[in-house]
Amino acid sequence: MVFLILFSSGCTPRQEPISETDAIETVEGFFEALDVENTDPDLMDQYVTSDFIIYEAGKKMNKEEFLDFVEGSPLLKTDWQLSDFRVSTDHNSAHVSLFNDGSFMVEQDSVRMNLKLQWLESAYLVKEDGRLKIRFYFSDNIGSTSEVID
């Protein structure tokens, strides 16, 4: 009996831990989905779980609320420089913290501006439907500058 238990547990395939690369690529994909040049409205679903929550601009939002928040912004151009990744993984989840330096062109009331925002951010990722996806994202604004474009 002991032999049978040892044999069957030894035949179970070992699940590989989530790689740091997969975790970082998932976070980067999240920002690709947010880019104003993205024309695929379903792209976000590839990077966030069905119960996704984000804490952004002092508010807790689900995916739909967050997308409404983003779409309500007068963005003409988006660019994020993600850096200083710190990643912890296991077999089923990952945690990523990073620095985000965002540059945006906005237009409001016929005035164009360049905005530069900086955030410290953190993401909790899990496997869902065989893919690594973000379940929770936290964003803390740590700096901003703006200038009017002539």
N, CA, C and O atoms as a GROMACS GRO file, in nm:
protein
  600
    1MET      N    1   0.082  -0.119   0.000
    1MET     CA    2   0.000   0.000   0.000
    1MET      C    3   0.087   0.126   0.000
    1MET      O    4   0.062   0.218  -0.078
    2VAL      N    5   0.190   0.132   0.087
    2VAL     CA    6   0.279   0.246   0.093
    2VAL      C    7   0.348   0.263  -0.041
    2VAL      O    8   0.364   0.376  -0.089
    3PHE      N    9   0.389   0.153  -0.102
    3PHE     CA   10   0.454   0.159  -0.233
    3PHE      C   11   0.362   0.222  -0.337
    3PHE      O   12   0.406   0.303  -0.418
    4LEU      N   13   0.234   0.184  -0.336
    4LEU     CA   14   0.137   0.235  -0.431
    4LEU      C   15   0.120   0.386  -0.413
    4LEU      O   16   0.111   0.459  -0.512
    5ILE      N   17   0.114   0.434  -0.290
    5ILE     CA   18   0.099   0.578  -0.263
    5ILE      C   19   0.224   0.652  -0.311
    5ILE      O   20   0.213   0.756  -0.377
    6LEU      N   21   0.342   0.600  -0.279
    6LEU     CA   22   0.466   0.664  -0.322
    6LEU      C   23   0.478   0.664  -0.474
    6LEU      O   24   0.521   0.763  -0.534
    7PHE      N   25   0.440   0.553  -0.536
    7PHE     CA   26   0.448   0.543  -0.681
    7PHE      C   27   0.353   0.642  -0.749
    7PHE      O   28   0.391   0.710  -0.845
    8SER      N   29   0.228   0.651  -0.700
    8SER     CA   30   0.131   0.740  -0.764
    8SER      C   31   0.166   0.887  -0.742
    8SER      O   32   0.142   0.970  -0.830
    9SER      N   33   0.222   0.920  -0.627
    9SER     CA   34   0.260   1.060  -0.605
    9SER      C   35   0.384   1.095  -0.687
    9SER      O   36   0.401   1.210  -0.726
   10GLY      N   37   0.468   0.998  -0.712
   10GLY     CA   38   0.587   1.022  -0.794
   10GLY      C   39   0.554   1.038  -0.941
   10GLY      O   40   0.634   1.094  -1.016
   11CYS      N   41   0.439   0.989  -0.984
   11CYS     CA   42   0.399   0.999  -1.124
   11CYS      C   43   0.320   1.126  -1.154
   11CYS      O   44   0.294   1.157  -1.270
   12THR      N   45   0.284   1.198  -1.051
   12THR     CA   46   0.210   1.322  -1.073
   12THR      C   47   0.301   1.425  -1.136
   12THR      O   48   0.410   1.451  -1.085
   13PRO      N   49   0.259   1.484  -1.247
   13PRO     CA   50   0.346   1.583  -1.310
   13PRO      C   51   0.368   1.702  -1.219
   13PRO      O   52   0.275   1.751  -1.154
   14ARG      N   53   0.491   1.748  -1.215
   14ARG     CA   54   0.525   1.864  -1.132
   14ARG      C   55   0.485   1.990  -1.205
   14ARG      O   56   0.515   2.008  -1.323
   15GLN      N   57   0.418   2.076  -1.134
   15GLN     CA   58   0.378   2.204  -1.191
   15GLN      C   59   0.494   2.301  -1.176
   15GLN      O   60   0.547   2.320  -1.067
   16GLU      N   61   0.532   2.362  -1.287
   16GLU     CA   62   0.642   2.458  -1.286
   16GLU      C   63   0.594   2.588  -1.223
   16GLU      O   64   0.479   2.628  -1.241
   17PRO      N   65   0.682   2.653  -1.148
   17PRO     CA   66   0.645   2.785  -1.096
   17PRO      C   67   0.625   2.885  -1.210
   17PRO      O   68   0.682   2.870  -1.318
   18ILE      N   69   0.546   2.986  -1.184
   18ILE     CA   70   0.527   3.094  -1.280
   18ILE      C   71   0.661   3.165  -1.297
   18ILE      O   72   0.730   3.190  -1.198
   19SER      N   73   0.697   3.196  -1.418
   19SER     CA   74   0.824   3.264  -1.441
   19SER      C   75   0.811   3.414  -1.420
   19SER      O   76   0.703   3.471  -1.437
   20GLU      N   77   0.921   3.478  -1.382
   20GLU     CA   78   0.923   3.623  -1.368
   20GLU      C   79   0.891   3.688  -1.503
   20GLU      O   80   0.822   3.790  -1.507
   21THR      N   81   0.940   3.630  -1.610
   21THR     CA   82   0.915   3.684  -1.744
   21THR      C   83   0.766   3.684  -1.776
   21THR      O   84   0.715   3.783  -1.828
   22ASP      N   85   0.695   3.574  -1.745
   22ASP     CA   86   0.551   3.568  -1.770
   22ASP      C   87   0.476   3.674  -1.690
   22ASP      O   88   0.383   3.736  -1.740
   23ALA      N   89   0.518   3.694  -1.565
   23ALA     CA   90   0.453   3.795  -1.480
   23ALA      C   91   0.474   3.936  -1.538
   23ALA      O   92   0.379   4.014  -1.547
   24ILE      N   93   0.596   3.967  -1.576
   24ILE     CA   94   0.625   4.100  -1.631
   24ILE      C   95   0.553   4.119  -1.765
   24ILE      O   96   0.500   4.227  -1.790
   25GLU      N   97   0.551   4.018  -1.850
   25GLU     CA   98   0.483   4.029  -1.979
   25GLU      C   99   0.333   4.050  -1.962
   25GLU      O  100   0.270   4.118  -2.042
   26THR      N  101   0.275   3.992  -1.858
   26THR     CA  102   0.133   4.012  -1.831
   26THR      C  103   0.105   4.156  -1.792
   26THR      O  104   0.009   4.216  -1.839
   27VAL      N  105   0.190   4.213  -1.706
   27VAL     CA  106   0.174   4.353  -1.667
   27VAL      C  107   0.193   4.444  -1.789
   27VAL      O  108   0.116   4.538  -1.809
   28GLU      N  109   0.292   4.415  -1.871
   28GLU     CA  110   0.314   4.495  -1.992
   28GLU      C  111   0.195   4.484  -2.087
   28GLU      O  112   0.157   4.583  -2.150
   29GLY      N  113   0.136   4.365  -2.098
   29GLY     CA  114   0.018   4.346  -2.182
   29GLY      C  115  -0.101   4.426  -2.134
   29GLY      O  116  -0.179   4.477  -2.215
   30PHE      N  117  -0.115   4.439  -2.003
   30PHE     CA  118  -0.220   4.521  -1.944
   30PHE      C  119  -0.211   4.664  -1.996
   30PHE      O  120  -0.312   4.726  -2.029
   31PHE      N  121  -0.089   4.717  -2.003
   31PHE     CA  122  -0.070   4.853  -2.052
   31PHE      C  123  -0.088   4.863  -2.204
   31PHE      O  124  -0.130   4.967  -2.254
   32GLU      N  125  -0.057   4.757  -2.277
   32GLU     CA  126  -0.086   4.755  -2.421
   32GLU      C  127  -0.236   4.765  -2.444
   32GLU      O  128  -0.281   4.833  -2.536
   33ALA      N  129  -0.313   4.698  -2.359
   33ALA     CA  130  -0.459   4.702  -2.371
   33ALA      C  131  -0.512   4.842  -2.340
   33ALA      O  132  -0.616   4.881  -2.393
   34LEU      N  133  -0.443   4.917  -2.255
   34LEU     CA  134  -0.486   5.052  -2.219
   34LEU      C  135  -0.443   5.158  -2.320
   34LEU      O  136  -0.497   5.269  -2.319
   35ASP      N  137  -0.349   5.127  -2.406
   35ASP     CA  138  -0.294   5.225  -2.500
   35ASP      C  139  -0.404   5.279  -2.591
   35ASP      O  140  -0.489   5.203  -2.637
   36VAL      N  141  -0.404   5.410  -2.617
   36VAL     CA  142  -0.505   5.471  -2.703
   36VAL      C  143  -0.501   5.414  -2.844
   36VAL      O  144  -0.601   5.422  -2.917
   37GLU      N  145  -0.390   5.356  -2.886
   37GLU     CA  146  -0.379   5.297  -3.019
   37GLU      C  147  -0.435   5.155  -3.026
   37GLU      O  148  -0.444   5.098  -3.135
   38ASN      N  149  -0.473   5.096  -2.913
   38ASN     CA  150  -0.532   4.964  -2.913
   38ASN      C  151  -0.672   4.969  -2.974
   38ASN      O  152  -0.756   5.047  -2.929
   39THR      N  153  -0.696   4.888  -3.074
   39THR     CA  154  -0.827   4.884  -3.141
   39THR      C  155  -0.909   4.761  -3.104
   39THR      O  156  -1.020   4.743  -3.154
   40ASP      N  157  -0.854   4.676  -3.017
   40ASP     CA  158  -0.924   4.553  -2.976
   40ASP      C  159  -0.989   4.574  -2.840
   40ASP      O  160  -0.920   4.574  -2.739
   41PRO      N  161  -1.121   4.592  -2.836
   41PRO     CA  162  -1.188   4.618  -2.708
   41PRO      C  163  -1.184   4.499  -2.612
   41PRO      O  164  -1.209   4.515  -2.493
   42ASP      N  165  -1.153   4.380  -2.663
   42ASP     CA  166  -1.149   4.261  -2.577
   42ASP      C  167  -1.008   4.227  -2.528
   42ASP      O  168  -0.990   4.129  -2.456
   43LEU      N  169  -0.908   4.306  -2.566
   43LEU     CA  170  -0.770   4.276  -2.529
   43LEU      C  171  -0.751   4.275  -2.377
   43LEU      O  172  -0.675   4.193  -2.326
   44MET      N  173  -0.818   4.363  -2.306
   44MET     CA  174  -0.802   4.370  -2.161
   44MET      C  175  -0.836   4.236  -2.095
   44MET      O  176  -0.774   4.197  -1.997
   45ASP      N  177  -0.935   4.166  -2.150
   45ASP     CA  178  -0.976   4.037  -2.092
   45ASP      C  179  -0.864   3.932  -2.095
   45ASP      O  180  -0.868   3.835  -2.019
   46GLN      N  181  -0.766   3.950  -2.182
   46GLN     CA  182  -0.653   3.857  -2.186
   46GLN      C  183  -0.557   3.878  -2.070
   46GLN      O  184  -0.474   3.792  -2.040
   47TYR      N  185  -0.568   3.994  -2.002
   47TYR     CA  186  -0.471   4.028  -1.899
   47TYR      C  187  -0.529   4.045  -1.759
   47TYR      O  188  -0.453   4.058  -1.662
   48VAL      N  189  -0.661   4.047  -1.746
   48VAL     CA  190  -0.721   4.062  -1.613
   48VAL      C  191  -0.823   3.951  -1.589
   48VAL      O  192  -0.885   3.900  -1.683
   49THR      N  193  -0.840   3.915  -1.462
   49THR     CA  194  -0.935   3.811  -1.424
   49THR      C  195  -1.078   3.865  -1.431
   49THR      O  196  -1.100   3.985  -1.443
   50SER      N  197  -1.173   3.774  -1.424
   50SER     CA  198  -1.314   3.814  -1.428
   50SER      C  199  -1.353   3.894  -1.304
   50SER      O  200  -1.450   3.970  -1.307
   51ASP      N  201  -1.279   3.878  -1.194
   51ASP     CA  202  -1.308   3.953  -1.070
   51ASP      C  203  -1.203   4.062  -1.043
   51ASP      O  204  -1.179   4.098  -0.928
   52PHE      N  205  -1.140   4.113  -1.148
   52PHE     CA  206  -1.035   4.214  -1.139
   52PHE      C  207  -1.081   4.336  -1.060
   52PHE      O  208  -1.194   4.384  -1.074
   53ILE      N  209  -0.990   4.386  -0.975
   53ILE     CA  210  -1.011   4.509  -0.899
   53ILE      C  211  -0.883   4.592  -0.912
   53ILE      O  212  -0.772   4.539  -0.908
   54ILE      N  213  -0.901   4.724  -0.928
   54ILE     CA  214  -0.788   4.815  -0.931
   54ILE      C  215  -0.814   4.929  -0.834
   54ILE      O  216  -0.928   4.975  -0.818
   55TYR      N  217  -0.708   4.972  -0.768
   55TYR     CA  218  -0.715   5.092  -0.685
   55TYR      C  219  -0.635   5.198  -0.759
   55TYR      O  220  -0.513   5.191  -0.767
   56GLU      N  221  -0.706   5.297  -0.814
   56GLU     CA  222  -0.647   5.400  -0.899
   56GLU      C  223  -0.714   5.533  -0.868
   56GLU      O  224  -0.836   5.537  -0.847
   57ALA      N  225  -0.637   5.640  -0.864
   57ALA     CA  226  -0.689   5.775  -0.841
   57ALA      C  227  -0.774   5.782  -0.714
   57ALA      O  228  -0.874   5.854  -0.710
   58GLY      N  229  -0.733   5.708  -0.613
   58GLY     CA  230  -0.803   5.710  -0.485
   58GLY      C  231  -0.934   5.635  -0.483
   58GLY      O  232  -1.014   5.651  -0.390
   59LYS      N  233  -0.959   5.552  -0.586
   59LYS     CA  234  -1.086   5.480  -0.595
   59LYS      C  235  -1.064   5.332  -0.623
   59LYS      O  236  -0.972   5.293  -0.695
   60LYS      N  237  -1.150   5.249  -0.564
   60LYS     CA  238  -1.152   5.106  -0.593
   60LYS      C  239  -1.250   5.087  -0.709
   60LYS      O  240  -1.365   5.129  -0.702
   61MET      N  241  -1.202   5.020  -0.818
   61MET     CA  242  -1.285   5.001  -0.937
   61MET      C  243  -1.273   4.858  -0.988
   61MET      O  244  -1.168   4.796  -0.977
   62ASN      N  245  -1.383   4.807  -1.044
   62ASN     CA  246  -1.374   4.681  -1.118
   62ASN      C  247  -1.333   4.714  -1.262
   62ASN      O  248  -1.309   4.830  -1.294
   63LYS      N  249  -1.325   4.614  -1.346
   63LYS     CA  250  -1.277   4.636  -1.483
   63LYS      C  251  -1.363   4.737  -1.559
   63LYS      O  252  -1.310   4.828  -1.623
   64GLU      N  253  -1.494   4.721  -1.553
   64GLU     CA  254  -1.582   4.810  -1.628
   64GLU      C  255  -1.572   4.954  -1.578
   64GLU      O  256  -1.566   5.047  -1.658
   65GLU      N  257  -1.568   4.972  -1.446
   65GLU     CA  258  -1.554   5.106  -1.390
   65GLU      C  259  -1.421   5.169  -1.429
   65GLU      O  260  -1.414   5.288  -1.459
   66PHE      N  261  -1.315   5.088  -1.427
   66PHE     CA  262  -1.184   5.138  -1.464
   66PHE      C  263  -1.178   5.178  -1.611
   66PHE      O  264  -1.124   5.283  -1.645
   67LEU      N  265  -1.234   5.095  -1.698
   67LEU     CA  266  -1.234   5.129  -1.841
   67LEU      C  267  -1.317   5.254  -1.868
   67LEU      O  268  -1.280   5.335  -1.953
   68ASP      N  269  -1.428   5.272  -1.797
   68ASP     CA  270  -1.506   5.396  -1.809
   68ASP      C  271  -1.423   5.515  -1.764
   68ASP      O  272  -1.428   5.621  -1.827
   69PHE      N  273  -1.348   5.500  -1.657
   69PHE     CA  274  -1.260   5.605  -1.605
   69PHE      C  275  -1.155   5.643  -1.710
   69PHE      O  276  -1.131   5.762  -1.735
   70VAL      N  277  -1.092   5.543  -1.770
   70VAL     CA  278  -0.989   5.567  -1.871
   70VAL      C  279  -1.049   5.630  -1.996
   70VAL      O  280  -0.995   5.726  -2.050
   71GLU      N  281  -1.162   5.576  -2.042
   71GLU     CA  282  -1.225   5.628  -2.164
   71GLU      C  283  -1.279   5.769  -2.144
   71GLU      O  284  -1.298   5.842  -2.241
   72GLY      N  285  -1.304   5.808  -2.020
   72GLY     CA  286  -1.352   5.943  -1.991
   72GLY      C  287  -1.241   6.047  -1.991
   72GLY      O  288  -1.268   6.166  -1.979
   73SER      N  289  -1.116   6.002  -2.003
   73SER     CA  290  -1.002   6.093  -2.007
   73SER      C  291  -0.980   6.141  -2.151
   73SER      O  292  -0.997   6.063  -2.245
   74PRO      N  293  -0.943   6.267  -2.170
   74PRO     CA  294  -0.923   6.321  -2.306
   74PRO      C  295  -0.784   6.287  -2.362
   74PRO      O  296  -0.710   6.377  -2.402
   75LEU      N  297  -0.749   6.159  -2.365
   75LEU     CA  298  -0.616   6.116  -2.407
   75LEU      C  299  -0.603   6.110  -2.559
   75LEU      O  300  -0.688   6.055  -2.628
   76LEU      N  301  -0.495   6.169  -2.609
   76LEU     CA  302  -0.461   6.160  -2.750
   76LEU      C  303  -0.342   6.067  -2.773
   76LEU      O  304  -0.330   6.005  -2.878
   77LYS      N  305  -0.255   6.059  -2.674
   77LYS     CA  306  -0.135   5.976  -2.684
   77LYS      C  307  -0.101   5.923  -2.545
   77LYS      O  308  -0.112   5.994  -2.445
   78THR      N  309  -0.061   5.796  -2.540
   78THR     CA  310  -0.022   5.733  -2.414
   78THR      C  311   0.113   5.664  -2.429
   78THR      O  312   0.141   5.604  -2.533
   79ASP      N  313   0.194   5.673  -2.327
   79ASP     CA  314   0.324   5.604  -2.326
   79ASP      C  315   0.362   5.576  -2.182
   79ASP      O  316   0.367   5.666  -2.099
   80TRP      N  317   0.387   5.451  -2.154
   80TRP     CA  318   0.429   5.410  -2.020
   80TRP      C  319   0.568   5.350  -2.026
   80TRP      O  320   0.596   5.266  -2.112
   81GLN      N  321   0.655   5.393  -1.938
   81GLN     CA  322   0.787   5.333  -1.921
   81GLN      C  323   0.785   5.260  -1.788
   81GLN      O  324   0.788   5.323  -1.682
   82LEU      N  325   0.780   5.128  -1.794
   82LEU     CA  326   0.774   5.045  -1.673
   82LEU      C  327   0.914   4.999  -1.638
   82LEU      O  328   0.989   4.954  -1.725
   83SER      N  329   0.950   5.011  -1.510
   83SER     CA  330   1.087   4.976  -1.470
   83SER      C  331   1.090   4.931  -1.325
   83SER      O  332   0.989   4.928  -1.256
   84ASP      N  333   1.210   4.895  -1.281
   84ASP     CA  334   1.235   4.855  -1.144
   84ASP      C  335   1.141   4.744  -1.098
   84ASP      O  336   1.086   4.749  -0.988
   85PHE      N  337   1.124   4.643  -1.184
   85PHE     CA  338   1.036   4.531  -1.152
   85PHE      C  339   1.094   4.449  -1.037
   85PHE      O  340   1.214   4.419  -1.034
   86ARG      N  341   1.009   4.416  -0.944
   86ARG     CA  342   1.042   4.320  -0.838
   86ARG      C  343   0.932   4.215  -0.841
   86ARG      O  344   0.814   4.246  -0.826
   87VAL      N  345   0.973   4.091  -0.862
   87VAL     CA  346   0.876   3.984  -0.888
   87VAL      C  347   0.895   3.870  -0.789
   87VAL      O  348   1.008   3.827  -0.765
   88SER      N  349   0.785   3.822  -0.733
   88SER     CA  350   0.783   3.702  -0.649
   88SER      C  351   0.680   3.608  -0.709
   88SER      O  352   0.568   3.648  -0.740
   89THR      N  353   0.718   3.481  -0.725
   89THR     CA  354   0.626   3.386  -0.787
   89THR      C  355   0.622   3.256  -0.709
   89THR      O  356   0.712   3.225  -0.631
   90ASP      N  357   0.514   3.180  -0.733
   90ASP     CA  358   0.507   3.041  -0.689
   90ASP      C  359   0.441   2.964  -0.803
   90ASP      O  360   0.451   3.004  -0.918
   91HIS      N  361   0.374   2.855  -0.772
   91HIS     CA  362   0.314   2.773  -0.878
   91HIS      C  363   0.182   2.828  -0.930
   91HIS      O  364   0.143   2.799  -1.043
   92ASN      N  365   0.113   2.908  -0.850
   92ASN     CA  366  -0.020   2.952  -0.887
   92ASN      C  367  -0.040   3.103  -0.893
   92ASN      O  368  -0.142   3.150  -0.943
   93SER      N  369   0.055   3.179  -0.842
   93SER     CA  370   0.036   3.324  -0.836
   93SER      C  371   0.170   3.396  -0.844
   93SER      O  372   0.277   3.337  -0.835
   94ALA      N  373   0.158   3.527  -0.862
   94ALA     CA  374   0.279   3.611  -0.866
   94ALA      C  375   0.243   3.749  -0.810
   94ALA      O  376   0.128   3.792  -0.815
   95HIS      N  377   0.344   3.814  -0.758
   95HIS     CA  378   0.330   3.953  -0.715
   95HIS      C  379   0.438   4.032  -0.787
   95HIS      O  380   0.554   3.991  -0.791
   96VAL      N  381   0.399   4.146  -0.844
   96VAL     CA  382   0.492   4.232  -0.916
   96VAL      C  383   0.478   4.373  -0.861
   96VAL      O  384   0.368   4.426  -0.850
   97SER      N  385   0.591   4.434  -0.826
   97SER     CA  386   0.590   4.577  -0.795
   97SER      C  387   0.680   4.644  -0.897
   97SER      O  388   0.775   4.584  -0.948
   98LEU      N  389   0.649   4.772  -0.928
   98LEU     CA  390   0.722   4.839  -1.034
   98LEU      C  391   0.708   4.990  -1.022
   98LEU      O  392   0.627   5.041  -0.945
   99PHE      N  393   0.790   5.060  -1.098
   99PHE     CA  394   0.784   5.204  -1.114
   99PHE      C  395   0.726   5.230  -1.253
   99PHE      O  396   0.770   5.169  -1.350
  100ASN      N  397   0.630   5.321  -1.263
  100ASN     CA  398   0.565   5.353  -1.389
  100ASN      C  399   0.581   5.502  -1.415
  100ASN      O  400   0.536   5.585  -1.336
  101ASP      N  401   0.645   5.534  -1.525
  101ASP     CA  402   0.666   5.673  -1.565
  101ASP      C  403   0.584   5.695  -1.692
  101ASP      O  404   0.624   5.653  -1.801
  102GLY      N  405   0.468   5.761  -1.678
  102GLY     CA  406   0.376   5.777  -1.790
  102GLY      C  407   0.381   5.915  -1.852
  102GLY      O  408   0.391   6.016  -1.782
  103SER      N  409   0.374   5.918  -1.985
  103SER     CA  410   0.366   6.043  -2.058
  103SER      C  411   0.239   6.041  -2.142
  103SER      O  412   0.210   5.942  -2.209
  104PHE      N  413   0.165   6.150  -2.137
  104PHE     CA  414   0.036   6.156  -2.203
  104PHE      C  415   0.018   6.290  -2.273
  104PHE      O  416   0.064   6.393  -2.225
  105MET      N  417  -0.049   6.285  -2.387
  105MET     CA  418  -0.094   6.408  -2.452
  105MET      C  419  -0.245   6.408  -2.436
  105MET      O  420  -0.313   6.311  -2.470
  106VAL      N  421  -0.297   6.518  -2.383
  106VAL     CA  422  -0.441   6.532  -2.364
  106VAL      C  423  -0.488   6.661  -2.430
  106VAL      O  424  -0.412   6.755  -2.450
  107GLU      N  425  -0.617   6.661  -2.464
  107GLU     CA  426  -0.677   6.783  -2.517
  107GLU      C  427  -0.810   6.804  -2.447
  107GLU      O  428  -0.896   6.717  -2.445
  108GLN      N  429  -0.824   6.923  -2.389
  108GLN     CA  430  -0.948   6.957  -2.322
  108GLN      C  431  -0.978   7.104  -2.348
  108GLN      O  432  -0.893   7.191  -2.327
  109ASP      N  433  -1.100   7.133  -2.393
  109ASP     CA  434  -1.141   7.269  -2.427
  109ASP      C  435  -1.043   7.333  -2.526
  109ASP      O  436  -1.003   7.448  -2.510
  110SER      N  437  -1.005   7.257  -2.629
  110SER     CA  438  -0.913   7.301  -2.736
  110SER      C  439  -0.772   7.334  -2.688
  110SER      O  440  -0.696   7.397  -2.761
  111VAL      N  441  -0.738   7.293  -2.569
  111VAL     CA  442  -0.602   7.314  -2.516
  111VAL      C  443  -0.534   7.178  -2.508
  111VAL      O  444  -0.585   7.085  -2.446
  112ARG      N  445  -0.416   7.168  -2.572
  112ARG     CA  446  -0.337   7.045  -2.567
  112ARG      C  447  -0.229   7.059  -2.461
  112ARG      O  448  -0.167   7.164  -2.446
  113MET      N  449  -0.210   6.949  -2.388
  113MET     CA  450  -0.110   6.948  -2.282
  113MET      C  451  -0.034   6.817  -2.284
  113MET      O  452  -0.087   6.713  -2.322
  114ASN      N  453   0.092   6.823  -2.244
  114ASN     CA  454   0.170   6.705  -2.215
  114ASN      C  455   0.169   6.686  -2.064
  114ASN      O  456   0.201   6.778  -1.988
  115LEU      N  457   0.131   6.567  -2.022
  115LEU     CA  458   0.132   6.533  -1.880
  115LEU      C  459   0.237   6.427  -1.855
  115LEU      O  460   0.254   6.335  -1.936
  116LYS      N  461   0.308   6.438  -1.746
  116LYS     CA  462   0.406   6.338  -1.706
  116LYS      C  463   0.366   6.296  -1.565
  116LYS      O  464   0.366   6.379  -1.473
  117LEU      N  465   0.334   6.170  -1.547
  117LEU     CA  466   0.291   6.117  -1.418
  117LEU      C  467   0.382   6.001  -1.378
  117LEU      O  468   0.431   5.926  -1.463
  118GLN      N  469   0.403   5.989  -1.249
  118GLN     CA  470   0.485   5.879  -1.196
  118GLN      C  471   0.406   5.807  -1.089
  118GLN      O  472   0.339   5.868  -1.005
  119TRP      N  473   0.415   5.675  -1.094
  119TRP     CA  474   0.345   5.592  -0.997
  119TRP      C  475   0.436   5.483  -0.943
  119TRP      O  476   0.528   5.437  -1.011
  120LEU      N  477   0.411   5.443  -0.821
  120LEU     CA  478   0.458   5.315  -0.768
  120LEU      C  479   0.339   5.222  -0.776
  120LEU      O  480   0.229   5.257  -0.734
  121GLU      N  481   0.361   5.104  -0.832
  121GLU     CA  482   0.249   5.015  -0.857
  121GLU      C  483   0.279   4.873  -0.814
  121GLU      O  484   0.394   4.832  -0.798
  122SER      N  485   0.170   4.800  -0.795
  122SER     CA  486   0.180   4.663  -0.748
  122SER      C  487   0.067   4.582  -0.810
  122SER      O  488  -0.046   4.630  -0.820
  123ALA      N  489   0.098   4.459  -0.851
  123ALA     CA  490  -0.003   4.372  -0.912
  123ALA      C  491   0.003   4.233  -0.849
  123ALA      O  492   0.110   4.179  -0.823
  124TYR      N  493  -0.115   4.176  -0.826
  124TYR     CA  494  -0.127   4.037  -0.782
  124TYR      C  495  -0.186   3.960  -0.899
  124TYR      O  496  -0.294   3.994  -0.949
  125LEU      N  497  -0.116   3.856  -0.944
  125LEU     CA  498  -0.154   3.780  -1.061
  125LEU      C  499  -0.182   3.634  -1.023
  125LEU      O  500  -0.117   3.579  -0.934
  126VAL      N  501  -0.280   3.574  -1.090
  126VAL     CA  502  -0.315   3.434  -1.069
  126VAL      C  503  -0.338   3.367  -1.204
  126VAL      O  504  -0.357   3.434  -1.306
  127LYS      N  505  -0.336   3.235  -1.203
  127LYS     CA  506  -0.370   3.162  -1.324
  127LYS      C  507  -0.522   3.151  -1.334
  127LYS      O  508  -0.589   3.111  -1.239
  128GLU      N  509  -0.575   3.189  -1.451
  128GLU     CA  510  -0.718   3.176  -1.480
  128GLU      C  511  -0.732   3.132  -1.624
  128GLU      O  512  -0.671   3.191  -1.713
  129ASP      N  513  -0.810   3.030  -1.647
  129ASP     CA  514  -0.831   2.977  -1.782
  129ASP      C  515  -0.698   2.943  -1.849
  129ASP      O  516  -0.683   2.963  -1.970
  130GLY      N  517  -0.603   2.892  -1.771
  130GLY     CA  518  -0.474   2.850  -1.825
  130GLY      C  519  -0.376   2.963  -1.854
  130GLY      O  520  -0.268   2.938  -1.906
  131ARG      N  521  -0.412   3.086  -1.820
  131ARG     CA  522  -0.326   3.202  -1.845
  131ARG      C  523  -0.301   3.276  -1.715
  131ARG      O  524  -0.380   3.270  -1.622
  132LEU      N  525  -0.190   3.345  -1.711
  132LEU     CA  526  -0.160   3.432  -1.599
  132LEU      C  527  -0.233   3.564  -1.621
  132LEU      O  528  -0.221   3.626  -1.727
  133LYS      N  529  -0.310   3.607  -1.520
  133LYS     CA  530  -0.389   3.730  -1.531
  133LYS      C  531  -0.380   3.811  -1.402
  133LYS      O  532  -0.352   3.757  -1.296
  134ILE      N  533  -0.404   3.940  -1.414
  134ILE     CA  534  -0.400   4.029  -1.298
  134ILE      C  535  -0.535   4.025  -1.228
  134ILE      O  536  -0.639   4.047  -1.290
  135ARG      N  537  -0.532   3.995  -1.098
  135ARG     CA  538  -0.655   3.996  -1.018
  135ARG      C  539  -0.669   4.130  -0.945
  135ARG      O  540  -0.780   4.182  -0.930
  136PHE      N  541  -0.556   4.186  -0.898
  136PHE     CA  542  -0.561   4.311  -0.824
  136PHE      C  543  -0.444   4.399  -0.866
  136PHE      O  544  -0.331   4.352  -0.880
  137TYR      N  545  -0.473   4.528  -0.886
  137TYR     CA  546  -0.370   4.625  -0.924
  137TYR      C  547  -0.382   4.746  -0.834
  137TYR      O  548  -0.492   4.799  -0.813
  138PHE      N  549  -0.269   4.791  -0.781
  138PHE     CA  550  -0.266   4.908  -0.694
  138PHE      C  551  -0.171   5.011  -0.754
  138PHE      O  552  -0.058   4.978  -0.790
  139SER      N  553  -0.218   5.135  -0.764
  139SER     CA  554  -0.140   5.240  -0.826
  139SER      C  555  -0.139   5.362  -0.734
  139SER      O  556  -0.245   5.413  -0.696
  140ASP      N  557  -0.019   5.409  -0.698
  140ASP     CA  558  -0.005   5.524  -0.611
  140ASP      C  559   0.074   5.632  -0.684
  140ASP      O  560   0.193   5.616  -0.711
  141ASN      N  561   0.008   5.744  -0.715
  141ASN     CA  562   0.072   5.855  -0.786
  141ASN      C  563   0.173   5.921  -0.694
  141ASN      O  564   0.140   5.962  -0.583
  142ILE      N  565   0.298   5.932  -0.741
  142ILE     CA  566   0.404   5.992  -0.659
  142ILE      C  567   0.462   6.119  -0.720
  142ILE      O  568   0.551   6.181  -0.662
  143GLY      N  569   0.412   6.158  -0.838
  143GLY     CA  570   0.463   6.281  -0.899
  143GLY      C  571   0.391   6.312  -1.029
  143GLY      O  572   0.342   6.224  -1.098
  144SER      N  573   0.387   6.444  -1.059
  144SER     CA  574   0.325   6.484  -1.186
  144SER      C  575   0.375   6.622  -1.228
  144SER      O  576   0.402   6.708  -1.145
  145THR      N  577   0.385   6.640  -1.359
  145THR     CA  578   0.414   6.770  -1.418
  145THR      C  579   0.327   6.784  -1.543
  145THR      O  580   0.282   6.684  -1.599
  146SER      N  581   0.306   6.908  -1.584
  146SER     CA  582   0.229   6.931  -1.706
  146SER      C  583   0.279   7.056  -1.775
  146SER      O  584   0.332   7.147  -1.712
  147GLU      N  585   0.260   7.058  -1.909
  147GLU     CA  586   0.296   7.176  -1.985
  147GLU      C  587   0.200   7.190  -2.102
  147GLU      O  588   0.161   7.091  -2.164
  148VAL      N  589   0.162   7.313  -2.131
  148VAL     CA  590   0.074   7.342  -2.244
  148VAL      C  591   0.156   7.334  -2.372
  148VAL      O  592   0.268   7.383  -2.379
  149ILE      N  593   0.097   7.271  -2.474
  149ILE     CA  594   0.160   7.261  -2.606
  149ILE      C  595   0.109   7.376  -2.691
  149ILE      O  596  -0.011   7.398  -2.701
  150ASP      N  597   0.201   7.448  -2.751
  150ASP     CA  598   0.160   7.562  -2.837
  150ASP      C  599   0.097   7.517  -2.964
  150ASP      O  600   0.058   7.599  -3.046
   0.00000   0.00000   0.00000
